[in-house]
Amino acid sequence: MVKKEILFGINPVYEALRAGRRDFFKVFITKEKISKRLERILTLADSLKISVEESNPLYLKSISGTEHHQGVGVQTGPYPFVKVSDMLDSIQGGKSNPFLLLLDNIMDPRNLGALIRTALCVGVNGVIIPKDRSAQPTPTVSKSSAGALEHICLSRVTNMVNTIKMLKKSGLWIAGMDKISTESIFTCDMRGFNAIVIGGEGKGVRPLVKKHCDMLLSIPQIGPLDSLNASAAGAVVMYEAFRQRRLSDR
């Protein structure tokens, strides 16, 4: 039996339909006034021959598990993970300087969604998460990513250390984030790194994962707070790498 879930919210539903990577079974929409953004979803659903069912807000809340459904949901199959080997074949076939994001122990679904949204905006070719000790690509993550999850290439692995070893054997260079490192992202040439490892809330990147990185980098900061949260730190790091890569392309 195919596992099914309910994506909810205007952006996640629209982007899932637009990406066309999942199996779709039914769109649910409330009987309230149809906005232009909801009309886009209905038009897309019609073009994909997906049935639409009118429902009341309480029913949509019950099947989605949230009242923040914005009047729309879609019943889909499970999230389409990509194998790391396929991800490597894809990026090495057409990318001269691939850019991957490895997330170690990101437990908060909202942080995972925010990181994936930023990753898509800066052109990250793929995101890798562990099977255990990590938030998974749930409808909440899709909502937090504003639908970016539906477009990103996401791989789930059982062992992050072994995955890093495989990436390095494939010729990729790995930078890990460590707040006590003396090497700043603003003084390091990040164009030489193909993957960045960002750690979870509180504990950061695990020691054994750090050990297998080619270099450890930090984000300089002042003030009384100990550190940025995972999604904020990830945004800073990814955009600095993006900035440096853009400069080298000119």
C-alpha positions as CSV (number, residue, x, y, z in Angstrom):
1,M,0.0,0.0,0.0
2,V,1.4,3.4,-1.0
3,K,2.0,5.7,1.9
4,K,0.1,9.0,1.5
5,E,0.5,12.4,3.2
6,I,-1.2,15.8,3.0
7,L,0.8,18.8,1.8
8,F,-0.8,22.0,3.0
9,G,-0.5,25.7,2.3
10,I,-0.6,27.6,-1.0
11,N,3.1,27.7,-1.8
12,P,3.9,24.1,-0.9
13,V,0.9,22.7,-2.9
14,Y,1.5,24.9,-5.9
15,E,5.3,24.2,-6.0
16,A,4.7,20.4,-5.5
17,L,2.3,20.4,-8.5
18,R,4.7,22.6,-10.5
19,A,7.7,20.4,-9.7
20,G,5.7,17.2,-10.7
21,R,8.0,14.9,-8.7
22,R,5.4,13.3,-6.5
23,D,2.4,11.1,-7.1
24,F,-0.8,13.1,-6.7
25,F,-4.1,11.7,-5.7
26,K,-6.5,14.6,-4.8
27,V,-6.5,18.3,-4.2
28,F,-8.7,19.6,-1.3
29,I,-9.9,23.2,-1.3
30,T,-12.3,25.0,1.0
31,K,-15.5,26.5,-0.2
32,E,-14.4,30.0,0.8
33,K,-13.7,32.7,-1.8
34,I,-11.1,31.6,-4.4
35,S,-8.1,33.9,-4.6
36,K,-5.9,34.3,-7.6
37,R,-3.2,32.1,-6.0
38,L,-5.7,29.4,-5.4
39,E,-6.9,29.7,-9.0
40,R,-3.4,28.9,-10.1
41,I,-3.5,25.7,-8.1
42,L,-6.8,24.7,-9.6
43,T,-5.7,25.4,-13.1
44,L,-2.5,23.4,-12.6
45,A,-4.4,20.5,-11.0
46,D,-6.8,20.5,-14.0
47,S,-3.9,20.3,-16.4
48,L,-2.4,17.4,-14.5
49,K,-5.8,15.7,-14.4
50,I,-5.9,15.6,-10.5
51,S,-9.3,15.5,-9.0
52,V,-10.4,18.4,-6.8
53,E,-12.7,18.0,-3.7
54,E,-14.4,20.9,-2.0
55,S,-14.2,20.6,1.8
56,N,-14.7,22.7,4.9
57,P,-11.9,24.2,6.9
58,L,-12.4,21.8,9.8
59,Y,-12.0,18.7,7.6
60,L,-8.9,20.1,6.0
61,K,-7.6,20.8,9.5
62,S,-8.3,17.2,10.5
63,I,-6.5,15.6,7.5
64,S,-3.5,18.0,7.5
65,G,-3.1,18.3,11.2
66,T,-3.0,22.0,11.2
67,E,-5.2,25.1,11.0
68,H,-2.6,26.9,8.9
69,H,-3.5,25.1,5.7
70,Q,-4.6,28.4,3.9
71,G,-7.6,26.7,2.5
72,V,-5.8,24.1,0.3
73,G,-4.1,20.7,0.6
74,V,-3.1,17.9,-1.7
75,Q,-2.9,14.2,-1.0
76,T,0.4,12.9,-2.3
77,G,2.8,9.9,-2.2
78,P,6.0,10.0,-0.2
79,Y,8.8,12.4,-0.7
80,P,11.0,11.4,-3.7
81,F,14.5,11.0,-2.3
82,V,17.5,11.0,-4.6
83,K,20.4,8.6,-4.2
84,V,23.8,10.2,-3.4
85,S,25.3,8.2,-6.3
86,D,22.7,9.6,-8.7
87,M,23.2,13.1,-7.3
88,L,27.0,12.8,-7.9
89,D,26.4,11.5,-11.4
90,S,24.1,14.4,-12.2
91,I,26.3,17.2,-10.9
92,Q,29.6,15.8,-12.2
93,G,28.1,15.4,-15.6
94,G,27.3,19.0,-16.0
95,K,28.7,21.1,-13.1
96,S,32.3,22.2,-13.1
97,N,32.1,23.3,-9.5
98,P,29.3,21.5,-7.7
99,F,27.8,22.8,-4.5
100,L,26.3,20.4,-1.9
101,L,24.9,21.0,1.6
102,L,25.2,18.4,4.3
103,L,23.0,18.8,7.4
104,D,24.1,17.0,10.5
105,N,21.5,16.7,13.3
106,I,19.1,19.3,12.2
107,M,16.2,18.3,14.4
108,D,13.8,21.3,14.0
109,P,11.6,20.9,10.9
110,R,11.4,24.7,10.6
111,N,15.2,25.0,10.5
112,L,15.4,22.2,7.9
113,G,12.8,24.0,5.8
114,A,14.5,27.3,6.1
115,L,17.9,25.8,5.1
116,I,16.4,24.1,2.1
117,R,14.8,27.3,1.0
118,T,18.1,29.1,1.1
119,A,19.9,26.2,-0.5
120,L,17.5,26.4,-3.5
121,C,18.0,30.2,-3.7
122,V,21.8,30.0,-4.0
123,G,21.9,27.1,-6.4
124,V,22.9,24.2,-4.2
125,N,22.9,21.1,-6.3
126,G,21.9,18.7,-3.6
127,V,21.2,18.4,0.1
128,I,22.1,15.4,2.2
129,I,20.5,14.5,5.6
130,P,21.0,11.5,7.9
131,K,18.2,8.9,8.3
132,D,18.4,9.2,12.1
133,R,18.8,12.2,14.4
134,S,17.4,14.5,11.9
135,A,14.1,16.2,10.9
136,Q,12.6,14.5,7.8
137,P,11.0,16.0,4.7
138,T,7.5,16.2,6.2
139,P,4.6,18.5,5.0
140,T,5.7,20.9,7.8
141,V,9.1,21.1,6.3
142,S,7.6,21.8,2.9
143,K,5.5,24.6,4.4
144,S,8.6,26.1,6.2
145,S,10.5,26.0,3.0
146,A,7.7,27.8,1.1
147,G,7.7,24.9,-1.3
148,A,11.4,24.8,-2.0
149,L,11.5,21.2,-0.7
150,E,9.5,20.1,-3.7
151,H,12.3,21.3,-6.1
152,I,15.5,20.5,-4.2
153,C,17.4,17.3,-4.7
154,L,17.4,15.7,-1.3
155,S,19.2,12.5,-0.3
156,R,18.9,10.6,3.0
157,V,21.8,8.5,4.2
158,T,22.4,6.0,7.0
159,N,25.9,7.1,7.8
160,M,27.1,10.7,7.3
161,V,30.8,9.9,7.8
162,N,30.8,7.2,5.1
163,T,28.9,9.6,2.8
164,I,31.6,12.2,3.3
165,K,34.3,9.6,2.5
166,M,32.5,8.8,-0.7
167,L,32.2,12.4,-1.7
168,K,35.9,12.9,-1.1
169,K,36.8,9.9,-3.1
170,S,34.8,11.4,-5.9
171,G,37.1,14.5,-5.8
172,L,34.9,16.8,-3.7
173,W,36.3,19.0,-0.9
174,I,34.3,19.3,2.3
175,A,34.2,22.3,4.7
176,G,32.5,21.8,8.1
177,M,31.2,24.6,10.4
178,D,32.7,24.9,13.8
179,K,32.2,28.0,15.9
180,I,35.6,27.7,17.6
181,S,37.6,27.5,14.4
182,T,40.0,30.3,13.8
183,E,39.4,30.1,10.0
184,S,36.7,32.6,9.0
185,I,34.3,32.1,6.1
186,F,35.1,35.7,5.1
187,T,38.9,35.1,4.8
188,C,38.8,31.6,3.4
189,D,38.5,31.0,-0.3
190,M,35.2,29.0,-0.3
191,R,35.3,28.5,-4.0
192,G,37.6,25.5,-3.4
193,F,34.9,23.6,-1.4
194,N,32.2,21.6,-3.0
195,A,30.2,20.8,0.2
196,I,29.4,22.5,3.4
197,V,28.5,20.7,6.6
198,I,26.2,22.5,9.0
199,G,25.4,21.1,12.4
200,G,22.3,21.0,14.5
201,E,20.9,23.3,17.1
202,G,23.0,23.5,20.2
203,K,25.6,20.7,19.5
204,G,26.7,21.6,16.1
205,V,28.5,19.2,13.8
206,R,29.3,15.9,15.5
207,P,33.1,15.3,16.4
208,L,33.5,12.3,14.1
209,V,31.9,14.2,11.2
210,K,34.2,17.2,11.8
211,K,37.2,14.8,11.8
212,H,36.5,13.9,8.2
213,C,36.1,17.4,6.9
214,D,39.0,18.9,4.9
215,M,38.7,22.2,6.8
216,L,36.6,23.7,9.7
217,L,35.3,27.2,9.3
218,S,33.5,29.7,11.6
219,I,31.3,32.7,11.4
220,P,32.8,35.7,13.2
221,Q,30.5,37.4,15.7
222,I,30.5,39.8,18.6
223,G,28.0,40.3,21.4
224,P,26.8,38.2,24.3
225,L,25.0,35.4,22.5
226,D,26.8,32.1,22.0
227,S,25.9,31.5,18.4
228,L,23.5,31.8,15.6
229,N,20.8,29.2,15.1
230,A,21.2,26.6,12.4
231,S,19.1,28.2,9.7
232,A,20.6,31.7,10.2
233,A,24.2,30.3,10.3
234,G,23.4,28.2,7.2
235,A,22.1,31.3,5.3
236,V,25.2,33.3,6.1
237,V,27.6,30.5,5.0
238,M,25.7,29.6,1.9
239,Y,25.4,33.2,0.7
240,E,29.1,33.9,1.4
241,A,30.0,30.8,-0.8
242,F,27.5,32.0,-3.4
243,R,29.0,35.5,-3.4
244,Q,32.5,34.2,-3.9
245,R,31.4,31.8,-6.6
246,R,29.6,34.6,-8.5
247,L,32.7,36.8,-8.3
248,S,34.8,34.1,-9.8
249,D,32.4,33.7,-12.7
250,R,32.8,37.3,-13.8
